[in-house]
């Protein structure tokens, strides 16, 4: 900052800061605003860990810089997008861009704990002469994923009776006559409770997701006979109702340049396995990220990163989420995410109704 000399007494002089010009003030404000936007959108990585992991949610956080940080629906619609990377019944991988961390985490938690499925909740044991105790057999049966549309059943209250509207039943009866034999999930046989239920599931009868799930092993003259009653539930009640093997997300890795030209990465011969490479279209070469999805941003890699002295920095985009949803098998993975969106919508509507009732 420029300074000026102030004369005092008999020639005493001291240095005082000069008043910045309007142009200097505007430049300083512009630089501060750019820094604030960078902190909001970019997570910087260092060998010690992330340097700015938080995101300011308060609308007046940058009021001194004349920046409006309030949430705006129109801006959200403009900046939000979903890109499908891979799609199958078992797994869906997609990018969600333009959302805040609470919303991304809400989708993950709903997928884990609030999308309903059907699972064995009650076992009536008639015979079990095997070495596995009754409660262990019942626990194993409960963890067998059942393929059945949950919307076809109503939720059963704690004190309600079992009927064809809220329950389906499987029979399990295996006897080992000689040697040894295994009890698999394929031995579960669906038993309709009524003729109406049989017609209801005639085209797609309830069944285990996989037939080769091992339940128990029996020796000669051992037997297991039981009835399994399935109910509709959610993962927050018990993990057996959770519809996903994993529902996770991470931030998109990126490169940040502070110089016009920098070289880092592997040669072109290893392009298929490298994450960073050199773009030789410009004189001197520039570092580019050719496979950012393969970057795990582990601390060992960050410590060994050779781009710091060339003006490069490893970062992550705070509003770019890489989602992966893997289904257990009761429902296709894309359907699971659709149900999570509808569940979040239902929660928002409930919250708005409660707030409206309190205001009135």
Secondary structure, 3 states (H helix, E strand, C coil): CCEEEEEECCCEEEEEECCCCHHHHHHHHHHHHHHHHHHHHEEEEECCEECCCCCCCCCCCCHHHCCCCCCCHHHHHHHCEEEEEEECCCEEEEEEECCCHHHHHHHHHHHHHCCCEEEEEEEEEEEECCCCCHHHHHHHHHCCCEECCHHHCCCCCCCCCCCCCCCEEEEEEEEECCCEEEEEHHHCEEECCCHHHHHHCCCCCCEECCCCCEEEEEECCEEEEEEEEEEEECCCCCHHHCCEEEEEEEEEEEEEECCCCECCCCCHHHCCCCCEEEECCCCCCEEEECCHHHCCCCHHHHHHCCCHHHCEEEEEEEEEEEEEEEECCCCCHHHHHHHHHHHHHHHHHHHHHHHHHHHC
